[in-house]
Amino acid sequence: MEQRQQIMRRLQEMEVAPKRSLGQNFLVSEHVIENIISQVRSFKPKAIVEIGPGLGSLTEKLLAMAVPIHLIELDREYARYWKQRETAAQGANIGSSVAGGVQVSEADALHIDWNEIVKNPATLLVSNLPYQIGARVVIDRSLGPDSVTKMILMFQKEVAQRLMATPSTKDYGFLTVVAQAQWKIRLLLEAKPNDFYPAPKVTSRVLIFERLKPMVDEFFVEFVKKAFAQRRKFMLKSFGPEKEQLLALLQTLGYDEKVRAEEISVEHFCELIAKMRTNKKQD
């Protein structure tokens, strides 16, 4: 059965409709699904977390990989469906062969305790993300847990461009610096509106993230947020007592007092913040 037909049938069986408020646009393109699943297989993850399994466009194929999988679903109807599947598998004593074990959390992925659900040191996060939470998920997972070592995530095209932007461009900003400081990011594919049901009004992109050495913490995030707080002004205007110290560090990297945050590379942000963090500890 074609993916679109399967999605439509499951909607009818459950007597539900996609909720715009939750950003529910279900993948129906077999080409897009197979490309994502192929990438998942290539990573050979020890465990998988999926945000928003919904009607199972990706989930059904993830379940066949015989690795532990944790599903996080905010929609009560869909969470109930996957919990019933989990219970049925356990009742049939096949939990160990279906994804190596399935767990379902009816929860908001932005507020769940990730340290509780991520137990394996080589966990892959997969999601056809609701557009409204994409940037926040990247920032949150950059902060940890470090055992989420890889991610394959769907974004609105404009957000994907911000994630992969280069300095001195309009897309380069807070999200860019935090994401690129913590992840090696590359494009997997672009998905058109008709690859989803219902079709969104925008084009989407799937990006692949591979965690780099730990760099991002709360201090890092707050520093970058402050640096871009007044984007059109010189960066130093956003800082207070630490301004002179920061200027001295900027000058060692070849910048002057008139530099704007968007002109500073991710690498130089990392150097700046590492030195600022060290100086703060010494004070």
C-alpha positions in Angstrom: 0.0 0.0 0.0 1.3 3.4 -0.9 2.4 5.6 2.0 -0.3 8.3 1.3 -3.0 5.6 1.3 -1.7 4.1 4.5 -1.7 7.5 6.2 -5.3 8.3 5.0 -6.5 4.9 6.2 -5.0 5.3 9.6 -6.6 8.7 10.0 -10.0 7.2 9.2 -9.5 4.3 11.5 -8.5 6.5 14.4 -11.2 9.1 13.5 -8.8 12.0 13.8 -7.5 14.8 11.6 -4.2 16.6 11.4 -3.9 19.4 14.0 -2.4 22.6 12.6 -1.8 23.8 16.2 0.7 20.9 16.6 2.3 21.3 13.2 1.1 17.9 12.0 2.2 17.4 8.4 2.7 13.7 7.9 5.3 12.4 5.5 3.8 10.5 2.6 6.7 10.5 0.1 8.2 7.1 0.0 11.3 8.6 -1.6 11.9 11.0 1.3 11.1 8.3 3.9 13.5 5.7 2.3 16.3 8.3 2.2 15.9 9.1 5.9 15.7 5.4 6.9 18.8 4.6 4.7 20.7 7.3 6.6 19.5 5.9 9.9 20.7 2.4 8.9 24.1 3.8 7.9 24.7 5.2 11.4 24.0 1.8 13.1 22.6 3.5 16.2 22.5 1.6 19.5 19.2 3.4 20.4 16.7 5.7 18.7 14.5 8.5 20.0 11.8 9.8 17.7 9.9 13.1 18.4 6.3 13.0 17.1 5.8 9.6 15.6 2.3 10.7 14.6 0.9 8.1 12.2 4.1 6.2 11.8 5.5 7.3 8.4 9.1 6.8 9.8 8.2 4.9 12.9 7.1 1.7 11.2 10.4 1.3 9.5 12.4 2.3 12.6 10.6 -0.4 14.6 11.9 -3.0 12.2 15.6 -2.2 13.0 15.6 -4.2 16.2 17.2 -1.5 18.4 15.6 0.2 21.5 13.3 3.1 20.5 11.7 5.7 22.6 8.8 7.6 21.1 7.8 11.1 22.4 4.3 12.1 21.3 2.4 15.2 22.5 -0.9 14.4 20.8 -3.0 12.2 23.1 -4.6 10.2 20.4 -1.4 9.2 18.7 0.3 8.6 22.0 -2.5 6.2 22.9 -2.1 4.4 19.6 1.6 3.8 20.1 1.1 2.8 23.7 -1.3 0.2 22.6 1.2 -1.0 20.1 3.8 -1.2 22.8 1.5 -3.1 25.1 0.5 -5.5 22.3 4.2 -6.3 21.6 4.9 -6.9 25.2 1.8 -9.1 25.6 2.9 -11.2 22.6 6.4 -11.4 24.2 8.0 -9.9 21.2 9.2 -6.6 22.8 12.8 -7.7 22.4 12.4 -8.4 18.7 10.4 -5.3 17.9 12.9 -2.5 17.9 14.7 -4.2 20.8 12.1 -2.7 23.1 9.7 0.2 22.6 8.9 2.9 25.1 6.3 5.7 24.6 6.1 9.0 26.4 3.0 11.2 26.1 4.9 14.4 26.6 6.2 17.7 25.1 9.7 17.1 23.7 10.7 20.6 24.9 9.9 19.8 28.5 10.6 16.1 29.0 13.7 15.1 31.0 16.1 13.9 28.3 18.5 12.5 30.8 15.8 10.1 31.9 15.0 8.8 28.4 18.4 8.8 26.8 20.4 5.9 28.4 22.6 4.7 25.5 25.8 6.6 24.8 25.2 6.2 21.0 21.6 7.5 20.6 20.2 8.8 17.4 17.4 11.4 17.4 15.1 11.3 14.4 12.1 13.5 13.7 9.9 15.1 11.1 9.8 18.1 13.5 6.8 20.4 13.8 8.2 23.6 12.3 7.6 25.7 15.4 9.9 23.7 17.6 12.8 22.9 15.2 15.2 25.7 16.3 14.5 25.1 20.0 15.2 21.3 19.7 18.6 22.0 18.2 19.5 24.5 20.9 18.3 22.2 23.7 20.1 19.1 22.3 23.3 21.1 21.8 23.3 21.5 25.6 22.9 17.7 26.0 22.7 15.0 26.8 26.0 14.2 25.0 24.8 10.7 24.5 22.6 12.0 21.7 25.5 11.7 19.2 23.6 12.1 16.0 20.3 13.7 14.7 18.3 13.5 11.5 15.8 16.3 11.6 13.3 17.9 9.3 13.1 21.7 9.2 11.3 24.5 7.3 13.8 25.5 4.6 14.4 29.0 6.1 15.4 27.5 9.4 17.7 25.0 7.6 19.4 27.9 5.9 20.0 29.6 9.2 21.5 26.4 10.6 24.0 26.1 7.7 24.7 29.8 7.1 28.1 31.4 6.8 29.3 34.7 8.4 28.3 38.1 7.0 25.0 36.8 5.6 21.5 37.6 6.6 20.8 34.0 7.8 23.9 33.9 10.1 23.0 34.4 13.7 22.5 33.0 17.2 21.1 29.7 16.0 23.9 29.2 13.4 26.7 29.7 15.9 25.3 27.5 18.6 24.4 24.7 16.2 27.7 24.7 14.2 29.8 25.0 17.4 28.3 21.7 18.6 27.5 19.8 15.4 28.8 18.9 12.0 25.8 19.7 9.8 25.0 18.6 6.3 22.0 18.5 4.0 20.4 15.1 3.3 17.5 16.2 1.1 14.9 18.8 0.3 11.2 17.9 0.6 8.5 19.6 -1.4 5.0 20.5 0.0 3.4 17.5 -1.8 5.7 15.2 0.1 3.4 15.7 3.1 -0.3 15.4 4.1 -1.6 18.0 4.5 0.8 19.9 2.3 2.5 22.8 4.1 3.0 26.1 2.3 6.7 25.9 2.5 9.6 23.7 1.3 11.4 21.6 3.9 14.9 20.2 4.4 16.3 17.3 6.2 19.6 17.9 7.9 22.1 15.5 9.4 23.9 16.4 12.7 26.9 14.7 14.1 28.1 15.8 17.5 31.5 17.4 17.9 33.5 17.6 21.1 31.5 19.2 23.9 31.6 23.0 23.5 28.1 24.4 24.1 26.9 25.0 27.7 24.7 27.6 29.3 27.5 30.2 29.4 28.1 29.7 25.6 24.4 30.1 24.8 24.0 33.2 26.9 27.2 34.8 25.4 26.1 34.2 21.8 22.5 35.4 22.6 23.9 38.6 24.0 26.3 39.1 21.1 23.4 39.0 18.6 21.0 40.9 20.8 21.6 44.1 18.8 22.4 42.7 15.5 22.7 45.9 13.5 25.0 47.5 16.1 28.6 46.9 17.0 28.8 43.8 19.1 30.5 45.4 22.1 27.5 47.6 22.7 25.6 44.5 23.9 28.2 43.9 26.7 28.8 45.6 30.0 31.7 45.4 32.4 33.4 42.7 30.4 33.6 45.0 27.3 37.3 45.9 27.7 38.3 42.3 28.2 36.3 41.2 25.3 37.8 43.9 23.0 41.3 42.8 23.9 40.4 39.2 22.9 38.7 40.3 19.7 41.8 42.2 18.7 44.0 39.1 19.1 41.7 37.5 16.5 42.0 40.4 14.1 38.8 42.3 14.8 38.3 45.8 16.1 35.8 47.6 18.2 33.4 48.1 15.3 32.9 44.4 14.6 29.4 43.1 14.4 28.4 39.6 15.7 27.5 38.4 12.2 31.1 39.0 11.0 32.6 36.7 13.6 33.1 33.1 12.5 31.9 30.1 14.6 35.5 29.1 15.2 36.4 32.5 16.6 33.2 32.6 18.7 34.4 29.3 20.2 37.8 30.8 21.0 36.4 33.9 22.4 34.0 32.1 24.7 36.6 29.6 25.9 38.8 32.4 26.9 36.0 34.4 28.5 34.9 31.3 30.4 38.5 30.8 31.7 38.8 34.4 32.7 35.5 34.3 34.6 36.6 31.3 36.6 39.8 33.1 37.6 38.0 36.2 38.8 
